[in-house]
Amino acid sequence: MFNYSAPESLLTGRVILVTGAGSGIGRAAAIGYAKAGATVILLGRTTEKLEAVYDEIENAGYPEPAMVPLNLDTAGEAAYVQLADMIDSEFGRLDGILHNASLLGQRTPLESYDPVTFEQVMRVNVNAGFLLTQALLPLIKQSEDASIIFTSSSVGRKGRAYWGAYAISKFATEGMMQTLADEYENSGKIRVNCINPGATRTQMRAYAYPAEDPQTIATPEDIQPVYLYLMGPDSKGVTGQSIDAQGMDSPAHYS
């Protein structure tokens, strides 16, 4: 696993948006960020799941989160502008974004891939990330130390048969991260990186690998060190990187 131990007050006073916060890696990251002192904005499509995470954060005595039910598949530009206006009104800035929400789509050859599913995967995994980031950049620029994290995959670095739109969307995500990181490299205040979670015990993983024993792979909580590192001030100056959550690198490797 990525070798990093986060200080207890790592994210105190920070405002961080997490997409796909209702379950899996997004839920674990949201709770981890709140535990580290952040006010977390929980974004997801299922209100009941968001409410459960909200309650867990509140019951633990962490900073009170905010909750935004939003379906990235159907949201248009206006919805993201409205979200930005809400965050501006409530908080006046944004210190971090974790783009965690993704769709897997079909595991099938491109020759037989359903075009409707292809477009849906690209909407959620790529277009939504672009529109959300674009709408929130004015708020991110108000922060003195901001971090934008995209979620990648090993199949977004080397294409693999039958991974279809998911793999293609993750190649696009890597490109979006690199482009944005290069644009803000000299800002001194905004870093942009990707995390490849690796084999993690989530519903998406279970669907992709139905024969796999989930007890043999990492939990979402196990891989949180890199999520904390990249979101916090210890990673200042680290930008344009694609980092494996289950790699053996230490923060010193990226400083």
N, C-alpha and C positions, 0 to 999 in steps of 0.2 A: 504493500500500500504506500501511497504518497506520504512521505515522512514530514509531518508538521503537527505541532501541538499548539493550539490556539490559546492565547491569553483569555481569561474570563471576560474582560471588558473590551474585547477586540473591536466590536461594532457599536459600542455605546454612542447614542445620539444620531446614528445613521438611519436613513430611510431607504428601504430596499424592496423592490418589486420582484416577486417570484411567480412565473407562469407555470401552470400545471401543478399548483400548490396543494391540490386536494389529496394526492396519494403518491406513493412511491418516492422517487428521488426528490421531487419538488416539495413534498410534505416534510421529508427529513431535513432538507436544506432550510425551509422556512422556520422550522422549530430550532434548528441549530443557530440560525442567524438571530432569532429572538433571544435564545439563551445567551448569546454573545452580546446582547444589549441593543439590538436593532429594533426599530419599528418596522414590521414587515407588512407589505401590502400583498395579500393573498389573492391571486387571480386564477380562475379556473372555470370550467363550464358547468360543474355540478355543485349547486348551492349547499346541499347536505354535506358533502365532503369538505367544503371550505369551512362550514360551521363547526365541524368536528375538529379541524385543525385550529380554528380560532379559539374554541373552548379549551383545547389542550394547552395552548400558549397562555391563555388567561389564567387557567387553573394552576399553572406552574409559577405564576407571579412574574412572568416576563412582560416587557412593554406591550401595551394593548395594540393588537394588530388592526389593520383595515381589511375589508373583504370586497372583492370585485368579481361578481359572477359575469363571465364573458366567454362566449363561444368563438374561438379564433377561426373556426371554419366559416362562420357566417358574418363576422364583424367586418364592417367597412371602415374606410378612413375616418368617417365622422365619429365612430365609436372610440377610436384611439385618441382623437382630438379631445373628445369629452373626458376620457380618462386622464389625459394630461392636464386639462383644466381643473379636474377634481383634485389631483395631487398638488397642483400649484396652489389651489385655494386652501387645502388642508395643511400642507407642509412647506410650500414655498421652494422646494428643491427636491432632487432625487439623487441619492448617493450610489445606487447600484441597481442593476437589472440582471436577473438570472433567467435567461430564455431556456426553460426546461421542457415546456409542452411540445409533444411531437406525436405524429401518427405513424404507425408502421406500414399500413397499406397491405398489399398482397405480397406473398412469397411465390412468385411465378415468373416464367421467362417474359422478357419485354415483348416478345412476339405476340403473346396472348394477354398482355396486361390491359386491364380495363381502363380506358381513357378517363372516365369519370372519376375513378379512384385515384388515378395519377394526378389529376388536377387538384383533388381534395388534399392529397398529401403535400403537394407543393404549396397550396394555400396556407396550410397550418404550419408547415415546417420552414418555409422560406418567406412567403409573402407577408405573413403575419409578423414575423421577426423584423422584416424591413419596416413595415408600416408602424409597428409599435416603437421601434428604436427611433425612427424619424420624428414621430410625434413627441417623444420624451427627451430628445437631445437638448432642447432649450433648458429643461429642468436639470439634466445631468450636468450641463455646463455651469450651473449655479453652484455645484458642489466643489469643494476644495480638493477632494480626493475621491474620484468616482471610478467604478468598475462595471464593465459590461461583460457578461459571460454568456457565450453561446454553447449549446450542447451538440457535440459532434458524435462520431462513431468511427470504428475502424473501417467500416465499409464506405465511409466518406473520405478515406485517404487512398484506398485501393479498391476499385470496384470488384464486386463478387457476384457470381451468377445467382439469379433469382431474387435479389434484394431490390430490384426495380426502383420505384420512385423514392423509396426511403434512402437508398444509397445515393441516388442522384441529388436528392434534397440536402444530404449531409455534405456532399462536395460543394454545393452552392453555399451552405452555411459556413464552411471553412473559407470560401472566397469572400463572403460578406464580412466575416471577422477580419481577415487580412486587409481588405480594402479600408474598412473603418479604422482599424488600428493604425494604418499608414497615414490616414488623413488627420488623426489626432496625436500622432507620435510626438510632435513637438509642443503639444499643449501643456505637458507637465502635470496635467490634472486628470486625464481620462485614459484608462487602460482598457484594452479590449482583447479577450482571449477566448479560446475554446476549451472545453473539457470533454474528453472521451470517457464515459463512466465505466466502460468495460462490462463484463458479465455481472449483472446485478439482479437481485431477486425482486423483479417487478412483474406486473401483469403483461407488459409488452414482451418481456423476455420469455415468459411462460408460453405466450402465444407463438413466438418465433421458434422456440425450442421445446415442444410439448413433451418430449421424452427425457428432458434433462431433470435431474433431481435438484430442486431448488435449495436443498440444504447444503449443496456442495459449492455454492457461489456466494459472493459477498452480499450483505444486506445494504439497503440505501444508507443506513447509519454508518456502516463500515467505511464508506468512501467519502465521508464529509470533510476530512482534513483539507483536501485540495479546494473544495468549495469555500471553505473558510479562509484559506490562504489567499486565494485570488480575489475574494471580496473585501478583504481587510487591508490595512495600510502596510503590512509587511511585504506585500507584493508590489509596492509602488515602483514604477519603472519597468515592470514586467508587462510587455504588451506584444500582440501579434503572435502569441504562442498557442500551440495546440498540445494540451497536456493530458496524459493518461492518469485517471484517478487511481488506478491500480498499478501504476508504475512505481519504481523504486527511487525516483528522483527526490532530492530534498530541495527546499526553497533556495539554498545556496547555489544550486545549479542554475537558477534563473535570475540571480541578482547581478 
